[in-house]
Amino acid sequence: MEEKRSWVVFLIVGIIMGGILGGMFGTFVIFKNPSIFPWLKVNAVATNSQNQINVNPDVSSIQTAVEKIADTISPAVVRIVSTQQVTNPFFFQTIPQQGLGSGVIIRSDGLILTNNHVIADANKIEVMLTNGKSYTGTVIGSDAVSDIALIKISETGLPYATLGDSSKLKVGEFVVAIGNPYGLDHTVTFGVVSAVERNIDNGDGTTMYGVIQTDTAINPGNSGGPLVDLEGNVIGINTLIYNNAQGLGFAVSSSTFQKVVNDLLSNGKVQWPFLGVGVTTMTESVAQAQNVRYVPGVLVASVQAGSAAEKAGVLVKDIITSIDGQGITTSDQFISLIRNHKVGDKITLEIIRDNKVAPTKIGVTLGTQSK
């Protein structure tokens, strides 16, 4: 009786073990050959911690790019110390006051790109390279509108950075900032392009047009330093942060500073093209408020007397839908297209007037804003 019972027990145990082993083998076969049962969806599950950590090869290439940028661009980034003579209101005497900023060498003969506010009203400009050598900087020219300045030091054979094309930037693209925040020389930070073609109110009644917004860490002392794409090209000059904000930094785009550099080197001054209209982006609510038909474009809210727009016959409540055939959907885009031209350029505006369906074309020769 005991022998029969033992035999039954062994039989049951054998059946259970066979089922378990068969199931494991079947599962293995299905995972290795999912095409056997195309109707069965199989999700692979990592069996150990090593398999659970999958490093995307793109991450490795990004890290390599950032390391290369830090290695090759940093030698072209300089520390700028500007000294101003400030009057002490209590003792009626002038005292020196220093400001700290950054700059980037853009030519081997010592031509340096920085912010206007870094060197504005300076009596003395000291430029320090990564090798510790210090030079006196001379202002070649500056432009308060774009907050860009060119200075030069007397040296040759210097490392320099390559200038890029910010018009090709895309939101989400990785960028690197290099500068001297709070005197911490050649600090490298990493982030993304948060927006392009921003028009930013400086808080003093002036506006910066067409700037790049980034979440790359930018702090006081970074001003004038480069914002670099992953190919190592300078696509921005860091210029502005919002106090008490996180991840809100701004840089003058290369589309802007290239024009400033060219104008300063060729003419010693910068002239920005001026149409002479105030515009607002067209929306359904704007159209309803102004009692006009909604069409994508910008609504002319004001026309400056004596401006190029007035001379060409542009009127308040005109809706500008394109410039030289390029469609417009926002006021920022409109301003950017105007600023990409030169004083004296003739452009063609397409406008909708008096709720008509067919657009009217108006030729305008761009002027310059009177001071």
C-alpha positions in Angstrom: 0.0 0.0 0.0 2.9 2.4 0.9 4.6 1.6 -2.4 1.5 2.4 -4.4 1.1 5.7 -2.5 4.7 6.6 -3.1 4.3 5.8 -6.8 1.3 8.2 -7.0 3.2 11.0 -5.2 6.2 10.7 -7.6 3.8 10.7 -10.6 2.1 13.9 -9.4 5.4 15.6 -8.7 6.7 14.6 -12.1 3.6 16.0 -13.8 4.0 19.3 -11.9 7.7 19.6 -12.7 7.2 18.7 -16.3 4.5 21.4 -16.6 6.8 24.0 -15.1 9.8 23.1 -17.3 7.6 23.0 -20.3 6.2 26.4 -19.6 9.6 27.9 -19.2 10.8 26.3 -22.4 7.8 27.5 -24.3 8.1 31.0 -23.0 11.8 31.0 -23.9 11.0 29.9 -27.5 8.3 32.6 -27.9 10.6 35.3 -26.6 13.4 34.2 -29.0 11.0 33.6 -31.9 8.0 35.9 -31.6 7.1 35.4 -35.3 5.9 31.9 -34.4 2.8 33.4 -33.0 2.3 36.8 -34.6 -1.0 37.4 -32.8 0.7 37.2 -29.5 2.3 40.5 -28.4 5.4 39.9 -26.3 7.1 42.6 -24.2 10.6 41.8 -23.2 11.4 42.2 -19.6 15.0 42.6 -18.3 16.1 39.8 -16.1 18.8 41.6 -14.2 19.8 45.1 -13.3 22.6 45.2 -15.9 20.0 44.7 -18.7 17.7 47.4 -17.3 20.3 50.1 -17.8 20.3 50.9 -21.5 22.5 53.9 -22.5 21.3 55.6 -25.6 24.3 56.0 -27.9 23.1 59.5 -28.7 23.6 60.5 -25.1 27.2 59.4 -25.3 27.7 61.5 -28.5 26.1 64.5 -26.8 28.5 64.2 -23.9 31.4 63.9 -26.3 30.2 67.1 -28.1 29.9 69.1 -24.9 33.4 67.9 -23.7 34.8 69.0 -27.1 33.1 72.4 -26.9 34.5 72.9 -23.4 38.0 72.0 -24.6 38.0 74.0 -27.8 35.8 77.0 -27.2 36.9 77.8 -23.6 40.3 79.1 -24.7 38.5 81.7 -26.8 36.4 82.9 -23.9 37.8 85.9 -21.9 37.1 87.6 -18.6 36.3 91.3 -19.0 36.7 93.7 -16.0 35.5 97.2 -16.8 36.2 100.2 -14.5 34.0 103.2 -14.3 34.5 106.4 -12.4 31.3 106.9 -10.3 30.5 110.0 -8.2 29.9 109.4 -4.5 26.9 111.5 -3.7 27.9 111.8 0.0 31.5 112.9 -0.4 31.2 114.6 -3.9 34.2 112.7 -5.2 34.6 110.1 -7.9 35.5 106.5 -7.0 36.3 103.6 -9.3 33.6 100.9 -9.7 34.3 97.6 -11.4 32.0 95.4 -13.4 32.6 91.8 -14.4 31.6 90.2 -17.7 32.7 87.8 -20.4 33.6 87.9 -24.1 34.6 85.6 -26.9 37.4 86.1 -29.3 36.2 85.9 -32.9 39.4 86.7 -34.8 43.0 85.5 -34.1 44.2 89.2 -34.0 42.3 89.9 -30.8 38.8 91.0 -31.9 36.4 90.2 -29.1 32.6 90.1 -29.1 30.8 91.1 -25.9 27.7 93.0 -24.5 27.4 96.7 -24.7 26.4 96.8 -21.1 29.6 95.1 -20.0 31.8 97.9 -21.3 29.4 100.9 -21.4 30.9 104.1 -19.9 34.1 102.3 -18.9 37.3 104.3 -18.4 39.4 101.1 -18.4 38.8 97.7 -19.9 40.9 94.7 -18.7 40.8 91.5 -20.7 42.2 88.3 -19.2 42.8 85.1 -21.3 42.7 81.5 -20.1 46.5 81.5 -19.9 46.4 84.2 -17.2 47.7 87.0 -19.5 46.0 90.4 -19.1 45.5 93.0 -21.8 44.0 96.4 -22.1 40.9 96.4 -24.3 40.0 99.1 -26.8 36.4 99.7 -27.9 36.0 99.3 -31.7 32.3 100.1 -31.5 29.0 99.3 -29.7 25.3 99.2 -30.2 22.9 99.8 -27.3 19.9 98.6 -29.3 21.2 95.1 -29.7 23.5 95.2 -26.6 26.5 94.2 -28.6 30.0 95.6 -28.5 33.3 94.9 -30.2 36.6 95.4 -28.4 40.2 94.6 -29.4 43.4 93.6 -27.7 46.9 93.9 -29.1 47.8 90.3 -29.7 47.9 87.8 -32.5 47.7 84.1 -33.0 44.9 83.8 -30.5 42.4 80.9 -30.3 39.0 82.1 -31.7 35.5 80.8 -32.0 33.5 80.2 -35.2 30.3 82.1 -35.6 27.1 80.1 -36.5 23.7 80.7 -38.0 21.0 81.2 -35.4 18.2 81.2 -38.1 18.6 77.4 -38.3 18.0 76.9 -34.6 15.1 74.8 -33.5 13.3 74.9 -30.2 14.6 72.0 -28.0 18.1 72.0 -29.6 20.9 71.5 -27.1 23.2 74.5 -26.4 26.2 75.2 -24.2 27.0 78.5 -22.4 30.6 79.4 -21.3 31.4 82.4 -19.2 32.5 83.8 -15.9 29.5 83.8 -13.6 30.3 85.5 -10.3 34.0 85.4 -11.2 34.0 81.6 -11.6 36.1 81.6 -14.8 35.2 79.4 -17.8 32.1 77.8 -16.3 30.3 75.5 -18.7 26.6 75.0 -18.5 24.3 72.9 -20.7 20.6 73.2 -21.7 18.2 73.7 -24.6 16.8 76.4 -26.8 13.5 77.3 -25.1 12.3 79.7 -27.8 13.6 81.8 -30.7 12.8 85.3 -32.0 11.7 86.6 -28.6 11.1 90.4 -28.2 12.0 91.2 -24.6 11.2 94.4 -22.6 14.3 95.5 -20.8 12.3 97.3 -18.2 13.8 100.7 -19.0 11.5 101.5 -22.0 13.7 99.7 -24.5 13.1 96.4 -26.2 15.5 93.7 -27.3 14.4 92.1 -30.6 14.8 88.5 -31.9 16.7 87.1 -28.9 17.1 83.4 -28.1 15.6 82.1 -24.9 17.3 79.2 -23.2 17.2 77.3 -19.9 21.0 77.0 -19.9 22.2 78.4 -16.5 23.2 82.0 -17.1 24.2 84.3 -14.2 25.7 87.7 -13.6 29.2 87.5 -15.1 28.0 85.3 -18.1 27.1 88.5 -20.0 29.0 88.7 -23.2 30.0 85.0 -23.2 29.0 82.7 -26.0 26.0 80.4 -26.4 27.2 77.5 -28.6 25.5 74.8 -30.6 26.7 71.2 -30.5 28.7 71.7 -33.6 30.8 74.3 -31.7 29.4 77.4 -33.5 28.6 80.6 -31.5 24.9 81.2 -32.2 24.3 83.6 -29.4 25.9 86.1 -27.0 24.4 85.7 -23.5 22.9 89.0 -22.4 20.0 88.9 -20.0 18.4 87.0 -17.1 15.1 87.5 -15.3 15.7 88.1 -11.6 14.1 85.6 -9.3 13.3 83.3 -12.2 14.5 79.8 -12.9 15.7 78.7 -16.4 15.0 82.0 -18.1 18.1 83.2 -19.9 18.4 85.2 -23.1 21.1 85.6 -25.7 21.5 88.0 -28.7 21.2 85.8 -31.8 24.0 85.5 -34.3 21.5 86.8 -36.9 21.6 90.1 -35.0 25.2 90.3 -33.9 26.6 89.4 -37.3 24.9 92.5 -38.7 26.2 94.6 -35.8 29.8 93.3 -36.3 29.7 93.9 -40.0 28.3 97.4 -39.6 30.7 98.4 -36.9 33.7 97.1 -38.8 32.7 98.8 -42.1 30.9 102.0 -41.0 31.8 102.4 -37.3 28.1 102.5 -36.4 24.9 100.5 -36.7 21.8 101.6 -38.5 18.6 99.5 -38.0 15.9 99.6 -40.7 12.7 101.3 -39.6 9.3 101.0 -41.2 7.4 103.2 -38.7 4.4 101.2 -37.7 3.2 99.8 -34.4 1.6 96.4 -34.9 -0.2 93.7 -33.0 -0.7 90.0 -33.8 -4.1 89.3 -35.4 -6.4 87.1 -33.5 -10.2 86.5 -33.6 -10.6 88.7 -30.5 -8.5 91.5 -32.0 -10.5 91.4 -35.2 -13.8 91.6 -33.3 -12.6 94.5 -31.2 -11.4 96.4 -34.2 -14.4 95.5 -36.3 -12.3 94.0 -39.1 -12.4 90.6 -40.9 -10.0 88.1 -39.3 -7.1 87.1 -41.5 -3.6 85.9 -40.3 -1.2 88.7 -40.1 -0.5 91.8 -38.0 -2.9 94.7 -37.5 -1.4 98.2 -37.9 -2.2 100.0 -34.7 -0.2 103.2 -35.4 1.8 104.9 -38.2 4.6 107.3 -37.2 4.5 110.7 -38.9 7.2 111.1 -41.5 8.1 107.4 -41.5 8.6 105.2 -44.5 5.3 103.6 -43.9 3.4 106.9 -43.9 5.2 108.0 -47.1 4.2 104.7 -48.8 0.5 105.0 -47.8 0.2 102.5 -45.0 -2.9 103.2 -42.8 -4.1 102.4 -39.3 -6.2 99.2 -39.4 -4.4 97.8 -42.4 -3.7 94.1 -41.9 -0.2 93.2 -43.2 -0.2 89.6 -44.3 3.2 89.2 -45.9 6.6 90.8 -46.6 8.1 90.1 -50.0 5.8 87.1 -50.3 6.6 85.6 -47.0 3.5 85.1 -44.9 3.3 86.7 -41.4 1.4 85.3 -38.4 2.9 87.2 -35.4 4.2 90.7 -34.6 7.5 89.1 -33.5 7.9 87.5 -36.9 7.0 90.8 -38.6 9.7 92.7 -36.6 12.3 90.0 -37.3 11.7 90.2 -41.1 12.0 94.0 -41.1 15.3 93.8 -39.1 16.8 91.3 -41.5 16.9 94.1 -44.1 19.1 97.1 -44.5 18.3 100.8 -44.4 17.4 101.7 -48.0 16.1 98.3 -49.0 12.8 98.3 -50.8 10.2 95.7 -49.6 6.7 94.8 -50.7 3.9 94.6 -48.2 0.7 92.7 -48.9 -2.2 94.2 -46.9 -5.9 93.7 -46.4 -7.7 97.0 -46.2 -11.4 97.8 -45.5 -12.3 94.1 -45.2 -11.6 93.4 -48.8 -10.8 89.9 -49.9 -8.0 90.6 -52.4 -4.8 92.0 -50.9 -3.1 95.2 -52.0 0.6 95.4 -52.6 2.5 98.4 -51.3 6.2 99.1 -52.0 8.2 100.7 -49.1 11.8 101.9 -48.9 13.0 101.3 -45.4 14.3 104.3 -43.5 16.1 104.7 -40.2 14.6 105.7 -36.9 15.3 109.4 -35.9 17.0 109.9 -32.6 
